[in-house]
Amino acid sequence: MNKTDLIAAVAAKAGIEKKAADKAVNATIDAITDGLVKDGKVQLIGFGTFEVRKRKAKTARNPQTGEAVKVKATKVPVFKAGAGLKEKAAKCKAKDIK
């Protein structure tokens, strides 16, 4: 499912027009992003938790040359699925899952 599919699904489930669903989906994504920037964590009980974590500086290798490259410390967004989402994912019927 991509963003367009998500907007169509939200419109169908909520019984609203796609234009309104598009606004709702974009507003949700913006609110989660703003929450991460401001507080570093957004928790949606039953769905999961979005969080900003620190990644340490490290030395990596360029696969083409084998040369050592320094990678700076950074902050990255992570998502941890909640119990409700894990339960539903366990019942997934998609054939393409590896």
OpenMM code with the backbone's topology and positions (N, CA, C; nanometers):
from openmm import Vec3, app, unit

residues = "MET ASN LYS THR ASP LEU ILE ALA ALA VAL ALA ALA LYS ALA GLY ILE GLU LYS LYS ALA ALA ASP LYS ALA VAL ASN ALA THR ILE ASP ALA ILE THR ASP GLY LEU VAL LYS ASP GLY LYS VAL GLN LEU ILE GLY PHE GLY THR PHE GLU VAL ARG LYS ARG LYS ALA LYS THR ALA ARG ASN PRO GLN THR GLY GLU ALA VAL LYS VAL LYS ALA THR LYS VAL PRO VAL PHE LYS ALA GLY ALA GLY LEU LYS GLU LYS ALA ALA LYS CYS LYS ALA LYS ASP ILE LYS".split()
positions = [
    Vec3(0.0852, -0.1177, 0.0000),
    Vec3(0.0000, 0.0000, 0.0000),
    Vec3(0.0892, 0.1233, 0.0000),
    Vec3(0.0582, 0.2159, -0.0887),
    Vec3(0.1307, 0.3419, -0.0905),
    Vec3(0.0384, 0.4520, -0.0372),
    Vec3(0.0862, 0.5760, -0.0408),
    Vec3(0.0088, 0.6866, 0.0173),
    Vec3(-0.1248, 0.7065, -0.0533),
    Vec3(-0.1274, 0.6934, -0.1848),
    Vec3(-0.2515, 0.7082, -0.2600),
    Vec3(-0.3526, 0.6016, -0.2189),
    Vec3(-0.3044, 0.4774, -0.2026),
    Vec3(-0.3913, 0.3687, -0.1584),
    Vec3(-0.4428, 0.3954, -0.0168),
    Vec3(-0.3564, 0.4482, 0.0686),
    Vec3(-0.3956, 0.4791, 0.2057),
    Vec3(-0.5052, 0.5854, 0.2075),
    Vec3(-0.4898, 0.6881, 0.1270),
    Vec3(-0.5905, 0.7943, 0.1201),
    Vec3(-0.7245, 0.7377, 0.0733),
    Vec3(-0.7216, 0.6518, -0.0272),
    Vec3(-0.8449, 0.5894, -0.0768),
    Vec3(-0.9089, 0.5020, 0.0306),
    Vec3(-0.8279, 0.4280, 0.1063),
    Vec3(-0.8806, 0.3425, 0.2121),
    Vec3(-0.9415, 0.4252, 0.3249),
    Vec3(-0.8767, 0.5346, 0.3618),
    Vec3(-0.9299, 0.6231, 0.4667),
    Vec3(-1.0621, 0.6830, 0.4208),
    Vec3(-1.0678, 0.7266, 0.2959),
    Vec3(-1.1914, 0.7839, 0.2417),
    Vec3(-1.3051, 0.6824, 0.2463),
    Vec3(-1.2765, 0.5592, 0.2082),
    Vec3(-1.3788, 0.4545, 0.2067),
    Vec3(-1.4251, 0.4196, 0.3480),
    Vec3(-1.3301, 0.4018, 0.4403),
    Vec3(-1.3662, 0.3630, 0.5779),
    Vec3(-1.4392, 0.4739, 0.6521),
    Vec3(-1.4002, 0.5977, 0.6276),
    Vec3(-1.4612, 0.7104, 0.6984),
    Vec3(-1.5852, 0.7638, 0.6266),
    Vec3(-1.6071, 0.7196, 0.5031),
    Vec3(-1.7214, 0.7675, 0.4269),
    Vec3(-1.7096, 0.9139, 0.3894),
    Vec3(-1.5866, 0.9557, 0.3549),
    Vec3(-1.5617, 1.0946, 0.3174),
    Vec3(-1.4996, 1.0993, 0.1778),
    Vec3(-1.4922, 1.2184, 0.1217),
    Vec3(-1.4316, 1.2353, -0.0101),
    Vec3(-1.2800, 1.2178, -0.0012),
    Vec3(-1.2211, 1.1800, -0.1133),
    Vec3(-1.0760, 1.1601, -0.1164),
    Vec3(-1.0000, 1.2881, -0.0820),
    Vec3(-1.0544, 1.4027, -0.1197),
    Vec3(-0.9883, 1.5306, -0.0907),
    Vec3(-0.9786, 1.5520, 0.0605),
    Vec3(-1.0863, 1.5197, 0.1326),
    Vec3(-1.0861, 1.5334, 0.2786),
    Vec3(-0.9940, 1.4288, 0.3420),
    Vec3(-0.9930, 1.3082, 0.2870),
    Vec3(-0.9054, 1.2023, 0.3379),
    Vec3(-0.7591, 1.2396, 0.3165),
    Vec3(-0.7294, 1.3016, 0.2011),
    Vec3(-0.5936, 1.3469, 0.1730),
    Vec3(-0.5481, 1.4475, 0.2782),
    Vec3(-0.6357, 1.5427, 0.3118),
    Vec3(-0.6036, 1.6407, 0.4160),
    Vec3(-0.5817, 1.5729, 0.5504),
    Vec3(-0.6662, 1.4751, 0.5825),
    Vec3(-0.6554, 1.4050, 0.7105),
    Vec3(-0.5253, 1.3252, 0.7198),
    Vec3(-0.4915, 1.2538, 0.6138),
    Vec3(-0.3682, 1.1738, 0.6136),
    Vec3(-0.2466, 1.2659, 0.6237),
    Vec3(-0.2446, 1.3716, 0.5442),
    Vec3(-0.1315, 1.4649, 0.5492),
    Vec3(-0.1212, 1.5339, 0.6851),
    Vec3(-0.2345, 1.5684, 0.7448),
    Vec3(-0.2342, 1.6307, 0.8772),
    Vec3(-0.1803, 1.5333, 0.9824),
    Vec3(-0.2164, 1.4067, 0.9700),
    Vec3(-0.1676, 1.3043, 1.0640),
    Vec3(-0.0166, 1.2896, 1.0526),
    Vec3(0.0325, 1.2805, 0.9299),
    Vec3(0.1769, 1.2668, 0.9089),
    Vec3(0.2505, 1.3903, 0.9615),
    Vec3(0.1957, 1.5089, 0.9348),
    Vec3(0.2572, 1.6327, 0.9845),
    Vec3(0.2579, 1.6369, 1.1372),
    Vec3(0.1486, 1.5932, 1.2002),
    Vec3(0.1402, 1.5943, 1.3465),
    Vec3(0.2416, 1.4974, 1.4075),
    Vec3(0.2579, 1.3802, 1.3471),
    Vec3(0.3566, 1.2834, 1.3968),
    Vec3(0.4968, 1.3415, 1.3807),
    Vec3(0.5250, 1.4001, 1.2655),
    Vec3(0.6564, 1.4609, 1.2409),
    Vec3(0.6844, 1.5732, 1.3404),
    Vec3(0.5858, 1.6611, 1.3609),
    Vec3(0.6022, 1.7712, 1.4567),
    Vec3(0.6232, 1.7184, 1.5985),
    Vec3(0.5519, 1.6122, 1.6346),
    Vec3(0.5682, 1.5519, 1.7666),
    Vec3(0.7076, 1.4962, 1.7868),
    Vec3(0.7627, 1.4357, 1.6828),
    Vec3(0.8992, 1.3831, 1.6924),
    Vec3(1.0005, 1.4948, 1.7076),
    Vec3(0.9818, 1.6020, 1.6329),
    Vec3(1.0741, 1.7153, 1.6402),
    Vec3(1.0671, 1.7812, 1.7780),
    Vec3(0.9448, 1.7981, 1.8285),
    Vec3(0.9253, 1.8688, 1.9559),
    Vec3(0.9587, 1.7818, 2.0773),
    Vec3(0.9012, 1.6609, 2.0830),
    Vec3(0.9124, 1.5770, 2.2026),
    Vec3(1.0031, 1.4555, 2.1862),
    Vec3(1.0337, 1.4179, 2.0623),
    Vec3(1.1183, 1.3016, 2.0387),
    Vec3(1.0435, 1.1699, 2.0436),
    Vec3(0.9109, 1.1744, 2.0687),
    Vec3(0.8353, 1.0492, 2.0805),
    Vec3(0.6871, 1.0754, 2.0559),
    Vec3(0.6237, 0.9856, 1.9805),
    Vec3(0.4798, 0.9889, 1.9589),
    Vec3(0.4285, 0.8478, 1.9815),
    Vec3(0.3419, 0.8316, 2.0808),
    Vec3(0.2923, 0.6987, 2.1173),
    Vec3(0.1441, 0.6875, 2.0857),
    Vec3(0.1094, 0.5884, 2.0041),
    Vec3(-0.0285, 0.5603, 1.9681),
    Vec3(-0.0622, 0.4220, 2.0242),
    Vec3(-0.1300, 0.4191, 2.1378),
    Vec3(-0.1589, 0.2939, 2.2078),
    Vec3(-0.2305, 0.1966, 2.1138),
    Vec3(-0.1821, 0.0737, 2.1097),
    Vec3(-0.2401, -0.0292, 2.0255),
    Vec3(-0.1826, -0.0319, 1.8850),
    Vec3(-0.1225, 0.0784, 1.8417),
    Vec3(-0.0634, 0.0843, 1.7081),
    Vec3(0.0883, 0.0762, 1.7157),
    Vec3(0.1494, 0.1706, 1.7892),
    Vec3(0.2944, 0.1686, 1.8026),
    Vec3(0.3496, 0.3018, 1.8471),
    Vec3(0.4815, 0.3081, 1.8531),
    Vec3(0.5509, 0.4264, 1.9004),
    Vec3(0.6546, 0.4709, 1.7983),
    Vec3(0.6469, 0.5978, 1.7616),
    Vec3(0.7484, 0.6614, 1.6788),
    Vec3(0.8438, 0.7308, 1.7753),
    Vec3(0.9743, 0.7184, 1.7492),
    Vec3(1.0715, 0.7734, 1.8428),
    Vec3(1.1969, 0.8167, 1.7665),
    Vec3(1.2663, 0.9171, 1.8204),
    Vec3(1.3949, 0.9587, 1.7654),
    Vec3(1.5034, 0.8972, 1.8524),
    Vec3(1.5975, 0.8285, 1.7879),
    Vec3(1.7092, 0.7680, 1.8612),
    Vec3(1.8409, 0.8192, 1.8061),
    Vec3(1.9410, 0.8199, 1.8935),
    Vec3(2.0746, 0.8617, 1.8526),
    Vec3(2.1484, 0.7412, 1.7943),
    Vec3(2.2186, 0.7663, 1.6859),
    Vec3(2.3028, 0.6629, 1.6263),
    Vec3(2.4471, 0.7109, 1.6416),
    Vec3(2.5319, 0.6280, 1.6989),
    Vec3(2.6708, 0.6652, 1.7251),
    Vec3(2.7501, 0.6794, 1.5958),
    Vec3(2.8576, 0.7563, 1.6048),
    Vec3(2.9514, 0.7665, 1.4935),
    Vec3(3.0202, 0.6311, 1.4772),
    Vec3(3.0537, 0.5979, 1.3538),
    Vec3(3.1192, 0.4689, 1.3308),
    Vec3(3.2074, 0.4774, 1.2073),
    Vec3(3.2860, 0.3756, 1.1881),
    Vec3(3.3679, 0.3636, 1.0685),
    Vec3(3.3067, 0.2547, 0.9818),
    Vec3(3.2808, 0.2881, 0.8560),
    Vec3(3.2246, 0.1920, 0.7614),
    Vec3(3.3226, 0.1731, 0.6470),
    Vec3(3.2916, 0.0841, 0.5559),
    Vec3(3.3774, 0.0592, 0.4407),
    Vec3(3.3029, 0.0886, 0.3115),
    Vec3(3.3702, 0.1557, 0.2200),
    Vec3(3.3162, 0.1768, 0.0867),
    Vec3(3.3241, 0.0416, 0.0147),
    Vec3(3.2113, -0.0169, -0.0276),
    Vec3(3.2155, -0.1500, -0.0873),
    Vec3(3.2904, -0.1561, -0.2212),
    Vec3(3.3012, -0.0446, -0.2920),
    Vec3(3.3713, -0.0453, -0.4207),
    Vec3(3.5226, -0.0396, -0.4043),
    Vec3(3.5688, 0.0414, -0.3083),
    Vec3(3.7132, 0.0600, -0.2936),
    Vec3(3.7711, -0.0089, -0.1708),
    Vec3(3.6844, -0.0438, -0.0753),
    Vec3(3.7324, -0.1032, 0.0490),
    Vec3(3.7877, 0.0004, 0.1447),
    Vec3(3.7835, 0.1270, 0.1053),
    Vec3(3.8369, 0.2364, 0.1859),
    Vec3(3.7492, 0.2600, 0.3096),
    Vec3(3.8135, 0.2868, 0.4236),
    Vec3(3.7402, 0.3177, 0.5467),
    Vec3(3.6813, 0.4576, 0.5362),
    Vec3(3.5545, 0.4711, 0.5776),
    Vec3(3.4849, 0.5984, 0.5719),
    Vec3(3.4250, 0.6261, 0.7094),
    Vec3(3.4428, 0.7490, 0.7587),
    Vec3(3.3839, 0.7851, 0.8874),
    Vec3(3.2392, 0.8282, 0.8660),
    Vec3(3.1494, 0.7724, 0.9464),
    Vec3(3.0079, 0.8079, 0.9411),
    Vec3(2.9773, 0.8852, 1.0690),
    Vec3(2.9235, 1.0063, 1.0532),
    Vec3(2.8962, 1.0927, 1.1679),
    Vec3(2.7819, 1.0379, 1.2536),
    Vec3(2.7818, 1.0774, 1.3799),
    Vec3(2.6694, 1.0471, 1.4680),
    Vec3(2.5482, 1.1233, 1.4163),
    Vec3(2.4312, 1.0642, 1.4320),
    Vec3(2.3099, 1.1271, 1.3822),
    Vec3(2.1900, 1.0823, 1.4651),
    Vec3(2.0781, 1.1433, 1.4390),
    Vec3(1.9530, 1.1033, 1.5021),
    Vec3(1.8632, 1.0481, 1.3924),
    Vec3(1.7962, 0.9361, 1.4220),
    Vec3(1.7110, 0.8725, 1.3216),
    Vec3(1.5743, 0.8404, 1.3811),
    Vec3(1.4690, 0.8474, 1.2977),
    Vec3(1.3372, 0.8073, 1.3458),
    Vec3(1.3244, 0.6549, 1.3421),
    Vec3(1.2597, 0.5987, 1.4437),
    Vec3(1.2339, 0.4546, 1.4479),
    Vec3(1.0880, 0.4322, 1.4845),
    Vec3(1.0368, 0.3162, 1.4496),
    Vec3(0.8997, 0.2798, 1.4825),
    Vec3(0.9008, 0.1444, 1.5485),
    Vec3(0.8308, 0.1337, 1.6607),
    Vec3(0.8158, 0.0058, 1.7298),
    Vec3(0.6671, -0.0264, 1.7324),
    Vec3(0.6301, -0.1380, 1.6731),
    Vec3(0.4892, -0.1765, 1.6641),
    Vec3(0.4330, -0.2109, 1.8021),
    Vec3(0.3072, -0.1719, 1.8232),
    Vec3(0.2380, -0.2034, 1.9469),
    Vec3(0.1779, -0.3434, 1.9412),
    Vec3(0.1251, -0.3895, 2.0529),
    Vec3(0.0710, -0.5252, 2.0633),
    Vec3(-0.0445, -0.5486, 1.9658),
    Vec3(-0.1326, -0.4521, 1.9523),
    Vec3(-0.2473, -0.4672, 1.8624),
    Vec3(-0.2047, -0.4834, 1.7177),
    Vec3(-0.1071, -0.4036, 1.6758),
    Vec3(-0.0567, -0.4115, 1.5391),
    Vec3(0.0165, -0.5440, 1.5164),
    Vec3(0.0924, -0.5884, 1.6153),
    Vec3(0.1636, -0.7156, 1.6032),
    Vec3(0.0669, -0.8321, 1.5866),
    Vec3(-0.0416, -0.8294, 1.6625),
    Vec3(-0.1428, -0.9353, 1.6519),
    Vec3(-0.2022, -0.9404, 1.5119),
    Vec3(-0.2399, -0.8241, 1.4595),
    Vec3(-0.3005, -0.8196, 1.3264),
    Vec3(-0.1999, -0.8569, 1.2181),
    Vec3(-0.0742, -0.8180, 1.2339),
    Vec3(0.0287, -0.8514, 1.1357),
    Vec3(0.0532, -1.0022, 1.1338),
    Vec3(0.0394, -1.0677, 1.2480),
    Vec3(0.0589, -1.2121, 1.2548),
    Vec3(-0.0460, -1.2866, 1.1725),
    Vec3(-0.1596, -1.2223, 1.1489),
    Vec3(-0.2670, -1.2843, 1.0711),
    Vec3(-0.2626, -1.2445, 0.9237),
    Vec3(-0.1544, -1.1792, 0.8822),
    Vec3(-0.1405, -1.1284, 0.7457),
    Vec3(-0.1502, -1.2433, 0.6445),
    Vec3(-0.2267, -1.2193, 0.5382),
    Vec3(-0.2488, -1.3216, 0.4356),
    Vec3(-0.1751, -1.2909, 0.3057),
    Vec3(-0.0963, -1.1841, 0.3017),
    Vec3(-0.0269, -1.1459, 0.1793),
    Vec3(0.0717, -1.2554, 0.1396),
    Vec3(0.0754, -1.2859, 0.0102),
    Vec3(0.1608, -1.3944, -0.0408),
    Vec3(0.3054, -1.3511, -0.0629),
    Vec3(0.3275, -1.2186, -0.0774),
    Vec3(0.4605, -1.1695, -0.1126),
    Vec3(0.5535, -1.1506, 0.0070),
    Vec3(0.5096, -1.1853, 0.1261),
    Vec3(0.5913, -1.1646, 0.2454),
    Vec3(0.7021, -1.2689, 0.2481),
    Vec3(0.8229, -1.2197, 0.2721),
    Vec3(0.9406, -1.3076, 0.2729),
    Vec3(0.9652, -1.3628, 0.4097),
] * unit.nanometer
topology = app.Topology()
chain = topology.addChain("A")
for resn in residues:
    res = topology.addResidue(resn, chain)
    for name in ("N", "CA", "C"):
        topology.addAtom(name, app.Element.getBySymbol(name[0]), res)
